[in-house]
Amino acid sequence: MINDEGQNVDLYIPRKCSWTNRLIGAKDHAAVQINIGHLDEQGLFTGKTTTFAIGGAVRHRGESDSGLDHLWQKKKAELGQ
């Protein structure tokens, strides 16, 4: 919920799995969130990151590697890298 000043006042904001778009529950202790840093042409970190959240069910099925690879390839195409 957002107050009159435009600030987010919710105590808990659930995450969504980047691969399946399912909500990641508070009790899903197998879920991970991965931040991937962006590099410039010289290979130096630019300070920008892309965040992906992978749910525990995807990790349990062994699909997190292929899902993360697909998501990153799609993101690289959007960024033009």
N, C-alpha and C positions, 0 to 999 in steps of 0.2 A: 504494500500500500504506500502511496506517496502523499505526503502532507502538503499543506498550502505553500510551503517554501520550496517545494520540488525535491525534497530529500526522501530517500527510501527509508521507511521506518519498520519494515518487516524484520522479525527476529530470525527467521529461517527462510532462505531462498533455495529451493531444491535445484540440483543440477540435472541436465539432460545428457544422455549418452550421445556423443557426436555421431556415432555410427548408426544407431537404431532409433534415435530420437525418443527413447523411453526415459521416464524420470528415474533418477538414481536416488533411491531411498536413503534415509539417514542410517539405516542398519546394514547397508551394503558395504561391508568392510573390504570387499575384493575390488571395488571400483578404484580407478586411478585417474589423476588429472596430470597431463603432460604439457609442459610449456616448451615450445620449440623456438629457439632464437633465430632471428633473421641475420644474414651476413651480407656485406657489400661485395663489390667485385674483387677486393683484395683479400676477402676471407675474414674480415674483422666484424665483430658483433656490432650491430647498429643500435641496440637498445630496444628494439621492437621484438615482441614475441607473439606467437599464435598458440592458443590454448585449446587442447582437445581433452574431453572427458570420455573415458571408456568404462562402461558398466561391468559389474562382476559377472553377469550372465554371458556377456560376449567373451570375457577372458576365460570363463569356465569351458566354453565350447572351443576355445583355441583359435578364435577368429580375430583377435585383437591386432595381431601383426598385419594381416592383410587389410583389415579395416583402417588401421592407422596409415598404412602406406597409400591406400586409395584416397583417404581424406587429405593427406599431405600433397599428393599429386594434383588433386583438384584445387587446393589452396595455392599451390605454386603457379598453376595456370591463371588463376585470378590475379595474382600479384605480378605476373609477367616475368617470372624468373626462369 
